[in-house]
Amino acid sequence: MVYLIISGILGLLFGLILLISPNSLNGFSVFFDKVIFTFEEKLYPYKRWIGILLLIVAAWLFYWSIRHPELTLFHPLWILALFFAILYLFLPNWLAWLANALNRNVLPTDRYVRGFCKVVGILFLIVSIYILYVAYLVR
């Protein structure tokens, strides 16, 4: 019940901020859109070891998927581990290209939220009032 009250209050606050002063969120978005560090730079010296470790994990998951066929979760996991092990071992530059391609902002949500700040603020207010009402009924 406490989580309902907290989420309702947070929804009310964000709804009011979006309705009253939507430009105040620009500072938040600039602050939180900064890149702190990239995994590519941190993992570059260890790519071979990560590839070997992923190869061992893929072999171990393959062994368990063959030994216990009812555990169907292991099949996609060992295939995924093997795929990334091969990438880390044989095509490390392709992983750098993939990381740069995935760092692009595909859907700029900040721009859309600022464009519809009144609508989103009203939706936040309606949903948060409903959440607080449900929390009152549960009490």
JOTA-V37327 format. One record per pair of residues at least 24 apart in sequence whose ideal C-beta (glycine too) atoms are under 8 Angstrom apart, sorted by the first residue. I is the first residue (numbers start at 1). GAP is how many residues later the second one is. Records with the same first field share a line. If there is no record, write none. Layout:
I = GAP ; GAP
This chain:
1 = 134 ; 137 ; 138
4 = 127 ; 128 ; 130 ; 131 ; 134
5 = 127 ; 130
7 = 121 ; 124
8 = 120 ; 121 ; 123 ; 124 ; 127
9 = 119 ; 123
10 = 118
11 = 113 ; 114 ; 116 ; 117 ; 120
12 = 112 ; 113 ; 116 ; 117 ; 120
14 = 107 ; 110
15 = 106 ; 107 ; 108 ; 109 ; 110 ; 113
16 = 105 ; 109
17 = 104
18 = 95 ; 99 ; 100 ; 102 ; 103 ; 106
19 = 98 ; 99 ; 102 ; 103 ; 106
22 = 92 ; 95 ; 96 ; 99
25 = 85 ; 88 ; 89
26 = 88
29 = 81
33 = 77
35 = 68
38 = 61 ; 65
39 = 60
40 = 55 ; 56 ; 59
44 = 48
47 = 41 ; 42 ; 45 ; 48
48 = 40 ; 41
50 = 38
51 = 33 ; 34 ; 35 ; 36 ; 37 ; 38
52 = 33 ; 37
54 = 27 ; 28 ; 30 ; 31 ; 34
55 = 26 ; 27 ; 30 ; 34
57 = 24 ; 28
58 = 24 ; 27
